[in-house]
Amino acid sequence: MKDNQVRFKLYREKPVFQFFVSLLIILGVGGVLSFILNLAGIFFFDGDLSMLTKSATSLGANDIKLLRYLLIVQDLALFTIPSIIILRLMNSGFSGKFTEFKIPQLKEIGLVVILTFCIFPITSFTGQINSTMHLPGWLSGVEHWMTDMENNADTTTDLLIVSKSFWLMMFNLLTIGLITAVAEELIFRGVFQKIFYNMFKSGHAAIWVTSFLFSAIHFQFYGFIPRFILGLAFGYLFFWSRNLWLPIIAHFVNNAFPVILVYIQGLEKLNTPSDVPLWHQAIYLPLPIVISFVIFYYFRNRKIDSDVMNIDQEPVS
């Protein structure tokens, strides 16, 4: 379809305008869909949204079912559907095909899985450091509020991640693992990182700003640093591979691993604090860091080779 057949050409607008239009689509389309589907969920599960203000420890079985449903609604209605609309408007060809979704090579998938497992000890180490950080005394009230939010979020996550059967574990892999990975990568890497790249004319700036938003929007302040590192990893994977499937796979593995671990070992063992001193953990960090850099170097070189090939293939006028 030719451009003149498309009245609203978002891809031709300035990045700041693209950003605000994207927010409007997310809040408008996503907000309306979420409202309608949330009402349907309340009717179906015979619940109410007041349970969101309850302590996670006081939630009943029906509340947890509704909470699982609301999580799916958030991912699909607030993130996935608005992202598809935005990406379609940002697609200059408007062919209905997204170039970001190319089938990755098996070797690339394997490297991404290895990379994700290498990042686990890095985020675990930085997470422990992050959890010991404290605000100045005059912000003690804010810190108590942040701590309460963090503890309640952790307890809610624990309730959702527990799998008492194999099929519930598979359901958690679908919702917490796959759907969340697709939804968040679409909105953050697929939409915002591309807009910020056009805005700042710098891939690094776009990745770091997007990673900051990615971590901040989870409102888990004592997990900000490890989630920010994850955002950087996902961002550079997308930037260097130009394939949204690779950060989605990495995101899925990151979310799926604790789901499987809880099913096999139980929640208590997963939440048991490590008795290994931080300095001892730091000794083992160089190996996963080096492996991670080697894998990133591979994808970076693939991008450079691809850019050179595209330049060589351009017709001479």
N, C-alpha and C positions, 0 to 999 in steps of 0.2 A: 504494500500500500504506500502510495507516495505521501511525502510530508504535507502537501497542500490539502490532503484529505483528512488531516488531523488538525482539529481546531486548536487544541491546547498542547503546545510543544514545550513541555517542561524541560526537556534536555537542552533547549536553546536559551533558557533563562539563566540569570546569574546564580551562583551557588548559594548566596544568602537567601534568595527568593526560593530556591529549591528546598533549602532546609526548612523554612517556615511553612511552605506548602506541604512538605512531608509531615511536619508536626500536626498540621490541620487535618490531614488525611488520617493520621494515627488516632488523634483525639476524636475526630468526627466519625469516620467509618468504624474505627475500632471501638470507640465509646458507645455508639449506638448498638453495634452487634453484641458487645459485652453486656450491655444493659438488658437486651432482649433475651440473650442466652442465660444470663444470671437469673432472671425472673423465671425462665423455664426450669432451671435447675432447682430453684427454691420450691417451686410447685411439685416437681417430680420427687425430690428427696424429702419433702415436707419439713424444710428447715427455714432458717432466716440468716441474714447476713450479720446479725448481732454476734454470731459465734466467732466472727473475725476479731472481735474486741475481747474475747475470753482468753484466759491463760491457756496455753497449749495443753497443759496437763489436765485441764478440766473438759477437754473435748471428748464427746462420746463417739461411738462407732458411726452413727449417722452423720455426725459433723465431719468426720474424716472423709467419708464418701463424698460429701458436698465439697469439701476442700480439694479433693482430687479433681472433681469436675470443674471447679473454678480455676484450677491450675491449667487444665486443658483449654478452657475458654480463653484465659489470658493469652496463652501461647498462640492459639489459632486466630481469635478475633482481634486481639490488640496488636499482635506482632505479624503473624504470617500473612493474613489477607491484606492488611494495609501495605505491607512490604511488596507483595505481588503487584498491587495497583501502582505503587510508586515506581517500581522497576519497569513496569510496562510503559508508564508515561516518560520514563527517562531513556527508554530504548528508541534511538533515532530511527531505526529501521522499522520499528513497530510490527515486526513479523510474527510476534508471539513467541519467539524463541529467545531464551536468555543465554548469551554467550558465556556467562559465568558458570553454567552447569554443563561442563564437559565431563564425559566419563573418564575418571582418572585411571592411570596405569596401575597394575597390581603392585609394581615396585613402589610407586608413590604412596599407595595406601599402606604398604608395609612400613615405609619410612615414617609416615605420619603416626602410626600406632607406636612404633619405637620411640618417636619424639615425645608422645604424650606420656609414656611411662617414664621417660627421663625427666620430664617436668614435675612428676609427682614428688620426688624428694626435695626439689627446689621450692615448690609451693608449700610443702609441709614445713620446711625449715623457716622460710620467710613468714609463714602463718604463725608459728610459735613466737617469733620476734614481734610480729604485729600485735599479737594478743597481750603482750607485756607492756605495750605503750600506754602512757597515761597523759591526760590533758592537764594543763596548769590547774592549781588549786581553785582559782576563781571560776573555773569552768566545771567544777565537780558535779553540779546539778546536771549539766549536759552529759557528762560522762556516765552518771548513773542511768540517765534515760537511754543512752546508747547501749549500755550494758544490758539493761532490761530488754530492749529490742533485740539485741543479739541473742540473748539466752532464749527468748520466746521463739525467734526464728529457727534456732538450732533444734529446739524441742519439736517444733512443727515439722521440720525436715525429717527428724528421727521418726515421727509418727507416720509420715508418708513413705519413707524408704523401707520400713520393716515389711518383710514378705513372709507371711505364714504358710504360703504354698508356692509351688513352682509356677503356677499360672499367674498368681499375684506378682511374683517376681518378673515374669515376662511382661505383664501389664506395666509395671514400674519402668522396665527397660524401654517400653514404647513411649510412655508419657514423660517421665523424668529424663530419660536418655535421649530418644530420637526426636520426639516432638519439640522438646525444649531446645535441643541443639539446632534443629532446622529453623525454629522461630527466631531465636536470638541471633544466629548468624545471618539470617536474612535481613534483620532490622539493623544490626550494628555493622557488620562487614559489608553486606550487600547494598545497604542504603546509605547509612551515615558515613562510613569510611570513604565511599566513592564521592559523596558530596564534599566532605572535608578535603579530599585530595584536589578537587576542582577549586576549592576555596583557598587553600594554602599553597597550591602548586608544589606540594612536597608530600611524598609517600610517607616519610617518617613522621612528619607533623600530624598527618591524617590518622595514622595508626595510634600514636600516643594519645591524641585527643579522644579518639573513639574508645580506646582502652580505659581511659579515665571515666568516661560516661558509662561504659559497660560495667565497671566495678562499682561506681557510685550509685547506679540505679538499683542495685540489689539491697542497698540500705543495711549492709552488714559491715559495720565500720571496722571491726577487729579482724575482718578477713579481706580488707581492701587491697593490701599489697599482693597477696597471692593471686587474687582474682584479676588484679591489674596485670600481673605477669602472664596469666593465661590469655588475657585480651591481647597483649603484645604478640604472643605466640600465634594466636589465631589470625591476627591482623597481618603479620608478616607472611604467614602461609598463603593467605589470599592475595596479598600484594605481589608476591614473587611467583605464585603458580597461576594467578588469574582464574582460579577454579574454586568456586565456593564449596564444592563437595569436600575438599581437603580440610578446611577448618571445621566443617560440620562433622566429619569423621573424628577429628581430634576432640571436639566438644562432646560428641557422643561417648567416646571412650572414657573421657574424664568423668562424665556423669554416670556411666554404666558400671564402672569398676566398683565404686562403693556399694551400689545396689546389689551386685553379685556377691561382694564380700560379706555384706550383712546377711544375705540369704544363707551363705555357707557357714560363717563363723558366729553370727549373732551380733546384735547392736552393741552389747556390753563390751565385747572385745575390740570393736572398732573405735569406741569412745574412750577406751582406756588410755590415759596419757602415757606417752613414751617416757621410760625411765632412763633413756640414753641422753647424756648431757649434750647441749647444743654444740659445744666445741668438738665432740666426738662425731656428731652428725656432719659437721662441716668438713671433716676429713674426707668423707665419701662423696662430697658434692662435685669436685673437679671432673670426675669421670662422666656423670650425666650431663654436666655443662658442656664438656668438650664434644660429646656425641651430639648434643642438641645443636651446637654451632656447626658441626660438620654437615648435619642434615639441612640446616638453614642455608649453608653455603651451597649445597647441591641445588636447592630450589632457586637461589639467587642467580647462580650461573645458568640455570635453565632459562630464566627470564632474560638474561643478557643475550644468550644465544638466540632466543626467539626474536628479541628486538633487532639484532643484527640481521637475521634472516629476513624480517619484514622490510627493513631498509633496502637490502640487496634486491628484493623482489619488486620494489616500487618502479614503475615505468619511468623512463627518462623522457622529459618533455623537450 
